[in-house]
Amino acid sequence: MDYNFETGTPNSRNPPVSANRIRRVANLEHKHIRPACLSHPPRGELELKTYSREYFTQPTSKMLSIPMVCFIDGFGLYRNMYRTLMCVYLTLASMNSRQRSRGASMFSLTLGPHASSFADVISGVSGLKDLDKGVELEVEGETRNICAYISNFIGDMPAQNTASGIKSQNATMGCRSCLIDELHRGDLNWDVILKGRYH
């Protein structure tokens, strides 16, 4: 996929057209063609870029995949409290919403005290990176490659905006998915593809 095509980057970064290079994406339902830079790369493509193809093709022990959901939330301890704490929870993605909402199904990873920076709180859970790639553990006397990764980050809108690195939903451009401004928030015909936020 050529994500630099039609983005204003220098021509030296856009190699000549070849059979192995995808520059446009066709939507047959809407009969529309757009540059690949106006689409999000799939997770598998990002993993190949990060870990290399050789990592996935080498022989390994039996794989056990454990997808998880990460919930980032800010909460107050008292009813009249303006200062909030931040907590990062994990639940298993294989559970349904009723099972996931039970207190026993939530695993607290870390607490962020009032006035701590979001980057410092998240750096406390950076050890999950090793589980994301996969680690070999002995499970019931058998060596297994355990891959426990976060498939989704969820939370209320202010927490998700903070996690994605943009300002709150009350900002001039407060949408995580597109570049709509506060004057056009009610416009249902806004072009979220042409004016979207991409990888």
Backbone bond lengths (Angstrom), bond angles and torsions (degrees), N, CA, C in turn:
res aa  C-N    CA-C-N  psi(-1)  N-CA   C-N-CA  omega(-1)  CA-C   N-CA-C  phi
1 M - - - 1.463 - - 1.522 108.57 -
2 D 1.315 116.47 131.97 1.460 121.61 179.58 1.524 108.34 -101.89
3 Y 1.352 116.13 93.45 1.459 120.29 -177.38 1.528 112.25 -83.50
4 N 1.332 118.26 -1.06 1.465 121.16 177.55 1.517 112.19 -95.47
5 F 1.314 117.77 -9.19 1.462 121.46 -177.04 1.521 110.56 -68.54
6 E 1.334 116.01 130.84 1.470 124.13 179.05 1.526 112.92 61.12
7 T 1.331 116.31 36.88 1.470 119.13 176.97 1.522 111.67 -115.49
8 G 1.327 117.47 5.52 1.451 119.72 -179.35 1.512 113.49 85.80
9 T 1.340 117.71 7.99 1.462 119.98 177.35 1.525 109.16 -76.84
10 P 1.339 117.90 158.58 1.460 120.43 179.97 1.530 112.11 -58.93
11 N 1.326 115.34 151.36 1.467 120.51 -177.96 1.521 112.71 -62.27
12 S 1.334 117.76 -24.52 1.460 120.54 -179.94 1.516 111.66 -63.93
13 R 1.346 116.96 -24.36 1.462 120.22 179.00 1.522 111.65 -87.22
14 N 1.323 117.83 -7.82 1.459 121.66 178.70 1.526 109.23 -106.81
15 P 1.340 118.37 90.48 1.456 119.98 -179.43 1.522 111.15 -61.35
16 P 1.328 118.00 164.58 1.461 120.52 179.18 1.530 111.30 -59.68
17 V 1.316 114.86 157.67 1.461 120.22 179.76 1.518 109.49 -63.13
18 S 1.327 116.97 135.86 1.459 121.74 176.54 1.524 108.41 -141.30
19 A 1.316 116.19 167.44 1.462 121.17 -178.91 1.530 111.30 -68.41
20 N 1.344 117.87 -18.71 1.463 121.34 -177.34 1.522 113.29 -97.46
21 R 1.332 117.99 8.79 1.462 121.74 -176.03 1.521 109.67 -119.58
22 I 1.341 117.09 124.44 1.465 121.78 178.77 1.515 108.11 -103.63
23 R 1.333 116.07 120.89 1.456 120.41 -177.23 1.527 113.29 -113.79
24 R 1.326 117.66 -18.87 1.469 120.47 -177.90 1.526 109.94 -133.75
25 V 1.325 115.03 153.64 1.459 122.10 178.88 1.522 107.60 -120.40
26 A 1.338 115.97 131.59 1.466 120.87 -179.52 1.521 109.94 -103.06
27 N 1.319 116.40 131.68 1.461 122.67 173.58 1.520 106.78 -107.55
28 L 1.333 116.70 102.67 1.457 120.73 -174.97 1.520 112.35 -70.87
29 E 1.333 116.85 -30.74 1.468 119.68 -179.06 1.523 111.20 -64.21
30 H 1.346 117.26 -42.99 1.465 121.38 -179.26 1.526 112.61 -98.20
31 K 1.336 116.26 0.91 1.475 121.80 -179.48 1.527 110.49 51.96
32 H 1.345 113.89 57.84 1.457 120.45 -174.90 1.530 109.33 -138.73
33 I 1.336 116.68 138.39 1.472 122.03 177.15 1.522 107.45 -119.58
34 R 1.350 116.04 133.51 1.460 119.82 179.50 1.522 109.34 -138.15
35 P 1.347 118.05 159.26 1.465 120.24 178.17 1.529 111.30 -63.47
36 A 1.318 117.08 150.83 1.470 121.88 179.45 1.523 111.63 -63.80
37 C 1.335 116.85 -23.47 1.465 119.20 179.40 1.525 111.47 -66.43
38 L 1.346 117.99 -16.09 1.462 121.85 177.39 1.526 110.63 -97.19
39 S 1.320 117.06 36.99 1.465 122.25 174.73 1.525 108.13 -145.23
40 H 1.322 115.15 158.28 1.462 120.38 -179.22 1.526 109.39 -92.57
41 P 1.335 118.59 135.43 1.466 119.79 177.25 1.515 110.65 -67.64
42 P 1.331 118.33 142.37 1.467 119.62 176.40 1.522 111.09 -68.43
43 R 1.344 116.27 156.69 1.465 121.75 -177.35 1.517 111.41 -56.65
44 G 1.348 117.17 -40.15 1.460 120.53 -179.00 1.526 112.30 -60.18
45 E 1.327 116.36 -37.27 1.468 120.15 179.01 1.527 111.27 -67.02
46 L 1.334 116.52 -39.18 1.465 120.36 178.15 1.528 110.99 -66.73
47 E 1.351 116.41 -37.07 1.465 119.76 178.52 1.526 110.91 -67.27
48 L 1.331 117.97 -39.64 1.464 120.38 176.94 1.521 110.89 -62.28
49 K 1.336 115.78 -39.20 1.464 120.15 -179.98 1.528 111.02 -67.77
50 T 1.338 116.90 -36.67 1.462 121.27 -177.27 1.520 112.40 -78.27
51 Y 1.344 117.17 -47.69 1.458 121.32 -171.56 1.524 114.43 -101.09
52 S 1.328 119.38 -12.76 1.469 127.14 -177.51 1.532 111.18 80.05
53 R 1.303 116.35 152.66 1.464 122.22 -178.87 1.528 111.31 -65.80
54 E 1.331 117.08 -32.38 1.464 120.72 -178.66 1.529 111.61 -61.30
55 Y 1.333 117.01 -33.99 1.464 119.97 -179.78 1.526 110.91 -62.09
56 F 1.330 117.59 -36.54 1.454 121.40 -176.57 1.528 112.88 -85.98
57 T 1.326 118.08 -18.20 1.474 119.99 -177.64 1.521 112.96 -98.48
58 Q 1.344 118.12 -12.25 1.466 119.20 -179.47 1.528 110.33 -73.22
59 P 1.331 117.31 147.30 1.476 119.20 178.71 1.520 110.40 -63.83
60 T 1.309 115.96 140.09 1.460 120.59 -178.30 1.520 109.52 -144.91
61 S 1.322 116.44 170.40 1.459 120.08 177.14 1.530 109.14 -71.72
62 K 1.313 115.96 174.48 1.457 120.29 -178.02 1.531 110.56 -57.80
63 M 1.331 115.53 134.71 1.461 121.51 -176.27 1.524 109.76 -93.38
64 L 1.326 116.31 136.91 1.456 122.60 172.58 1.529 106.64 -121.69
65 S 1.326 116.50 114.79 1.456 121.99 -176.50 1.523 109.95 -98.64
66 I 1.339 117.01 127.66 1.460 122.26 -178.99 1.532 108.85 -127.28
67 P 1.338 118.03 89.78 1.474 119.36 177.19 1.526 110.71 -72.89
68 M 1.335 115.57 141.12 1.459 121.26 -178.53 1.521 110.39 -128.11
69 V 1.325 115.35 159.85 1.457 122.90 174.98 1.521 107.16 -113.74
70 C 1.314 116.76 130.22 1.468 121.91 180.00 1.524 108.94 -106.96
71 F 1.327 115.93 123.93 1.458 122.14 -179.65 1.519 108.52 -111.87
72 I 1.323 116.95 121.71 1.463 123.01 179.25 1.522 107.53 -109.18
73 D 1.327 117.33 123.59 1.452 120.19 -173.15 1.518 110.92 -139.92
74 G 1.313 115.48 143.71 1.449 121.51 172.04 1.524 108.45 -106.57
75 F 1.298 118.56 136.06 1.464 120.62 -177.67 1.523 110.12 -146.14
76 G 1.338 115.17 155.25 1.461 121.98 176.97 1.525 109.77 -102.32
77 L 1.318 116.11 145.51 1.464 119.58 -179.75 1.522 112.03 -78.50
78 Y 1.331 117.30 -30.43 1.455 120.78 -176.31 1.519 109.32 -125.43
79 R 1.325 115.64 157.10 1.463 120.93 -175.66 1.535 111.72 -62.09
80 N 1.309 117.38 -34.61 1.467 120.28 -177.48 1.528 112.44 -97.88
81 M 1.316 117.37 17.47 1.470 120.77 -173.45 1.522 110.96 -91.96
82 Y 1.330 116.67 125.98 1.457 120.94 178.30 1.529 111.41 -89.86
83 R 1.308 116.64 -24.28 1.462 120.31 -178.41 1.531 109.59 -86.70
84 T 1.286 116.26 131.05 1.460 119.12 -175.14 1.526 111.47 -111.13
85 L 1.308 115.08 156.94 1.456 123.33 170.89 1.512 107.71 -104.05
86 M 1.313 116.61 158.20 1.459 120.50 177.35 1.519 108.72 -116.49
87 C 1.322 115.98 139.75 1.456 120.59 178.23 1.526 109.08 -131.71
88 V 1.322 116.57 143.15 1.467 122.60 176.87 1.520 107.11 -114.95
89 Y 1.340 115.60 120.13 1.458 121.96 -179.25 1.514 110.25 -113.03
90 L 1.321 116.70 155.07 1.463 122.70 171.67 1.520 109.10 -124.37
91 T 1.328 116.88 140.45 1.454 123.04 170.10 1.521 107.63 -134.87
92 L 1.314 116.99 160.31 1.459 120.99 178.38 1.525 109.58 -78.39
93 A 1.326 117.12 133.04 1.464 121.49 -177.84 1.519 112.02 -71.07
94 S 1.333 117.95 -19.37 1.463 120.59 -178.26 1.525 113.12 -75.11
95 M 1.329 118.00 -10.03 1.460 121.24 178.85 1.527 110.48 -80.99
96 N 1.332 116.25 152.70 1.463 118.45 172.69 1.527 108.78 -79.78
97 S 1.324 117.05 174.16 1.473 119.86 -172.41 1.534 111.78 -65.39
98 R 1.328 117.81 -32.11 1.465 119.79 178.94 1.529 110.91 -67.55
99 Q 1.336 116.86 -45.06 1.463 120.46 178.89 1.524 110.56 -65.28
100 R 1.339 116.49 -38.85 1.453 120.83 -176.78 1.520 112.37 -67.64
101 S 1.338 117.62 -28.20 1.463 120.43 -176.66 1.529 112.82 -81.65
102 R 1.332 118.19 -9.29 1.463 120.76 177.46 1.530 110.00 -70.38
103 G 1.319 116.17 141.86 1.466 120.77 -178.67 1.514 113.14 -60.39
104 A 1.339 117.10 -34.14 1.469 120.67 -178.73 1.526 112.11 -70.26
105 S 1.336 117.54 -16.80 1.464 121.01 -178.75 1.519 112.76 -90.35
106 M 1.332 117.57 -6.61 1.465 121.28 -177.57 1.520 109.90 -100.90
107 F 1.316 115.51 132.01 1.461 121.57 178.63 1.526 108.28 -112.31
108 S 1.327 116.52 115.00 1.473 120.21 179.84 1.519 109.08 -76.38
109 L 1.321 115.74 126.26 1.472 120.07 178.64 1.514 111.97 -91.10
110 T 1.328 115.88 -48.26 1.465 118.89 -176.60 1.513 110.44 -157.69
111 L 1.321 116.11 157.49 1.458 123.27 173.51 1.521 108.56 -115.45
112 G 1.307 115.46 137.95 1.460 120.05 175.42 1.514 109.44 -109.57
113 P 1.330 119.09 114.31 1.468 120.47 -178.72 1.521 111.63 -66.58
114 H 1.335 115.17 165.37 1.466 121.00 179.33 1.528 110.51 -55.02
115 A 1.311 116.32 138.63 1.469 125.28 176.50 1.523 113.13 73.22
116 S 1.321 118.81 7.23 1.473 118.88 174.64 1.517 108.66 -80.99
117 S 1.311 116.91 150.57 1.460 119.71 -178.67 1.523 109.89 -80.13
118 F 1.331 115.03 149.00 1.455 120.78 -178.03 1.532 110.64 -61.65
119 A 1.325 116.58 -37.80 1.472 120.55 -179.19 1.524 111.39 -62.77
120 D 1.333 117.36 -38.18 1.462 120.53 179.17 1.527 111.56 -67.45
121 V 1.327 116.56 -39.01 1.464 120.37 179.72 1.528 109.96 -65.77
122 I 1.324 116.99 -45.23 1.464 120.95 -177.80 1.525 110.96 -69.00
123 S 1.335 118.00 -32.58 1.464 119.41 178.60 1.526 111.12 -63.61
124 G 1.334 116.95 -22.54 1.458 120.59 177.38 1.518 113.64 -68.68
125 V 1.326 117.58 -18.65 1.467 120.72 179.54 1.537 111.14 -110.72
126 S 1.331 116.51 17.11 1.467 119.66 -177.90 1.522 112.91 -67.66
127 G 1.346 117.44 -14.41 1.460 120.53 177.64 1.519 113.28 -65.65
128 L 1.333 116.93 -16.29 1.467 120.38 177.68 1.523 111.97 -66.70
129 K 1.322 115.91 -13.82 1.461 121.26 -179.68 1.529 111.23 -58.97
130 D 1.329 116.46 -38.54 1.466 120.32 179.83 1.523 111.30 -66.81
131 L 1.332 116.39 -38.97 1.465 119.64 178.01 1.521 111.21 -68.11
132 D 1.320 116.72 -31.68 1.457 121.32 179.38 1.530 110.92 -63.08
133 K 1.308 116.08 -40.25 1.460 120.75 179.15 1.530 110.83 -76.60
134 G 1.319 117.31 -32.26 1.463 121.57 -179.44 1.519 111.04 115.19
135 V 1.323 116.52 132.85 1.455 122.41 177.29 1.523 108.74 -130.33
136 E 1.326 116.05 146.79 1.461 120.14 179.06 1.523 109.81 -87.11
137 L 1.340 115.77 124.47 1.458 122.27 178.93 1.523 108.58 -132.26
138 E 1.302 114.87 157.10 1.456 119.08 176.81 1.527 108.51 -93.72
139 V 1.327 116.39 117.96 1.457 122.97 -179.30 1.520 108.49 -119.30
140 E 1.327 116.49 115.65 1.469 123.04 -179.53 1.535 111.47 52.44
141 G 1.333 115.98 44.88 1.455 121.99 176.78 1.514 114.81 77.61
142 E 1.324 117.58 5.33 1.466 121.38 -178.45 1.524 109.25 -122.40
143 T 1.325 117.66 135.65 1.463 121.41 178.84 1.519 109.01 -76.85
144 R 1.338 115.59 121.88 1.468 121.34 -179.96 1.519 109.43 -125.62
145 N 1.304 116.27 148.74 1.458 121.84 174.30 1.531 106.91 -93.62
146 I 1.334 117.54 108.29 1.458 122.75 -176.02 1.522 109.09 -92.78
147 C 1.316 116.37 121.08 1.470 122.19 177.67 1.527 107.53 -117.20
148 A 1.330 116.83 96.55 1.467 122.47 179.79 1.521 107.50 -107.69
149 Y 1.312 115.73 107.86 1.472 120.51 -173.20 1.521 110.52 -124.82
150 I 1.307 115.89 156.53 1.462 121.61 177.38 1.520 107.59 -88.04
151 S 1.331 115.52 113.02 1.464 119.18 -179.00 1.527 111.50 -85.30
152 N 1.328 117.82 -29.74 1.466 121.53 -178.97 1.515 110.57 -142.39
153 F 1.334 115.47 141.94 1.459 122.08 169.38 1.522 106.50 -106.36
154 I 1.327 117.13 122.68 1.456 119.94 -179.35 1.520 109.04 -123.76
155 G 1.319 115.59 164.54 1.455 121.10 179.75 1.512 109.41 164.72
156 D 1.325 117.33 174.94 1.448 118.73 175.69 1.525 108.82 -74.61
157 M 1.317 116.32 172.03 1.462 119.53 -170.21 1.532 114.23 -60.95
158 P 1.346 120.89 -45.93 1.472 118.52 178.74 1.530 112.78 -60.75
159 A 1.346 116.92 -41.06 1.468 119.57 -179.60 1.528 111.14 -66.48
160 Q 1.335 117.39 -40.02 1.466 119.75 179.59 1.523 110.99 -68.07
161 N 1.326 117.42 -38.50 1.463 119.20 177.33 1.523 110.84 -62.93
162 T 1.321 117.10 -42.19 1.468 120.55 177.82 1.521 110.29 -62.75
163 A 1.337 117.04 -43.15 1.464 120.89 -179.02 1.524 111.91 -64.90
164 S 1.322 117.29 -32.69 1.464 119.86 -178.82 1.525 112.33 -87.22
165 G 1.318 117.52 -4.70 1.466 120.14 174.21 1.510 114.83 87.52
166 I 1.348 118.30 17.81 1.460 118.94 176.27 1.521 109.00 -117.57
167 K 1.326 115.99 170.17 1.460 120.51 -176.61 1.526 110.61 -72.53
168 S 1.320 116.36 176.47 1.462 120.71 -175.24 1.525 110.85 -66.32
169 Q 1.337 115.73 170.02 1.462 120.83 -177.24 1.527 111.84 -66.25
170 N 1.331 118.52 -14.12 1.459 121.74 178.33 1.526 112.52 -88.35
171 A 1.335 117.80 -0.10 1.465 121.11 -179.68 1.526 110.16 -71.60
172 T 1.325 116.02 168.63 1.463 120.23 178.79 1.523 111.10 -57.63
173 M 1.330 117.16 -42.34 1.463 121.76 175.86 1.531 107.16 -123.38
174 G 1.334 116.59 84.64 1.454 121.37 -170.75 1.506 115.21 -104.33
175 C 1.327 118.50 18.12 1.465 120.89 -179.98 1.524 109.45 -99.08
176 R 1.353 116.78 135.36 1.467 120.60 179.27 1.522 112.09 -76.19
177 S 1.326 118.25 -19.93 1.466 121.07 -172.31 1.518 114.03 -102.38
178 C 1.326 117.70 -26.52 1.465 118.94 -177.16 1.521 110.36 -142.50
179 L 1.317 116.12 178.01 1.458 122.63 -175.34 1.527 111.79 -103.57
180 I 1.329 117.54 31.40 1.466 120.50 179.99 1.534 109.27 -68.72
181 D 1.324 116.12 141.71 1.461 119.40 179.19 1.528 109.71 -100.75
182 E 1.318 115.72 173.96 1.471 120.36 -173.78 1.526 112.49 -64.97
183 L 1.329 118.19 -23.77 1.468 120.44 -178.97 1.527 112.04 -75.78
184 H 1.335 117.99 -22.54 1.468 120.79 -175.32 1.528 113.58 -112.06
185 R 1.332 118.33 15.89 1.466 120.24 -175.48 1.516 113.26 -61.35
186 G 1.312 118.31 -26.77 1.461 120.86 179.46 1.511 113.87 -89.77
187 D 1.334 118.00 0.39 1.463 122.09 -177.37 1.522 110.17 -80.52
188 L 1.339 117.33 106.02 1.465 121.34 -178.46 1.523 112.42 -76.15
189 N 1.332 117.83 -10.43 1.468 121.40 178.82 1.527 112.19 -98.12
190 W 1.318 118.17 11.72 1.468 122.17 -179.43 1.527 109.34 -61.50
191 D 1.315 117.93 133.18 1.470 122.57 -178.14 1.525 109.23 -81.17
192 V 1.348 116.99 94.51 1.463 121.51 -176.83 1.525 112.00 -76.38
193 I 1.335 117.96 -12.48 1.465 120.39 178.25 1.520 110.07 -85.69
194 L 1.320 116.15 -51.56 1.466 119.26 -178.70 1.526 110.81 -67.89
195 K 1.325 117.68 -31.94 1.459 121.85 -177.26 1.527 109.62 -115.34
196 G 1.316 116.83 43.92 1.457 121.88 -179.13 1.517 112.54 -98.42
197 R 1.343 115.69 164.71 1.472 121.39 173.26 1.521 106.58 -94.66
198 Y 1.312 117.03 128.18 1.469 120.96 -176.79 1.521 111.32 -122.25
199 H 1.330 115.65 168.18 1.447 124.12 -175.80 1.524 110.54 -57.83
